[in-house]
Amino acid sequence: MCLMCSCVSSPNTGAGRVVGEQTEQLWAEFKRILHLTRYMSAPNHQATLEAMLDSISVRKQGSLASIIVSQHRELLKLRGEWAGS
C-alpha cells in the first residue's frame, strides 16, 4: 500500500495508526529464535534479542532508501492520474 493510499483510506492519521503491521512482522522474526533463548541466563537472553534487533535494523535500513523512492514514484503516478481526470 502506498503512503498516499494509506493516508486516504485511514481515518486516523499518524504513522503508528496507519502502519501497524511492522509490529507483527517484528514478532514473527522473533518467534524464530525465542525457543532458543528460553533457557538462557537473563544477560544472554537480552544480548541475543538485542543482536536480533540490530540485525533486523541493519537489514531494514539497507532497504529503506529504495522503499522511499518507490513509494514516492507511486505517489507521483497517482497524482499524475488525478490531474489527468
KADA-V236659 format. One record per residue. RES is the residue in one letter. NEAR is the number of other C-alpha atoms within 8 Angstrom. D_FIRST is the distance of its C-alpha to the first C-alpha in Angstrom with 2 decimals. Layout:
# KADA-V236659
res->{RES,RES}
near->{NEAR,NEAR}
d_first->{D_FIRST,D_FIRST}
This chain:
# KADA-V236659
res->{M,C,L,M,C,S,C,V,S,S,P,N,T,G,A,G,R,V,V,G,E,Q,T,E,Q,L,W,A,E,F,K,R,I,L,H,L,T,R,Y,M,S,A,P,N,H,Q,A,T,L,E,A,M,L,D,S,I,S,V,R,K,Q,G,S,L,A,S,I,I,V,S,Q,H,R,E,L,L,K,L,R,G,E,W,A,G,S}
near->{4,8,8,7,8,10,11,7,6,8,6,7,8,6,6,6,8,11,7,8,6,7,7,8,8,8,8,8,8,10,8,7,8,8,7,7,10,7,5,9,6,6,7,9,11,8,8,9,9,8,8,9,8,8,8,8,8,8,8,8,8,7,8,8,8,7,8,8,8,8,10,8,8,9,11,8,8,8,8,8,8,7,6,5,4}
d_first->{0.00,3.76,6.59,8.32,6.34,6.38,9.90,10.95,10.17,11.61,15.37,15.79,14.95,15.19,13.37,15.24,14.27,10.58,9.93,12.57,11.59,13.26,16.54,16.35,15.63,18.52,20.70,20.18,21.36,24.31,25.33,26.35,29.04,30.06,32.79,34.26,34.57,36.09,39.67,39.37,41.15,39.14,39.15,38.07,35.36,33.97,34.38,32.55,29.55,29.55,29.74,26.75,24.76,26.05,25.04,21.43,21.40,22.91,20.56,17.42,19.23,20.04,16.50,15.33,16.63,15.03,11.50,12.37,13.92,11.19,8.76,11.98,12.79,9.70,10.59,14.16,13.70,12.31,15.23,17.57,16.83,17.44,20.60,21.86,21.80}
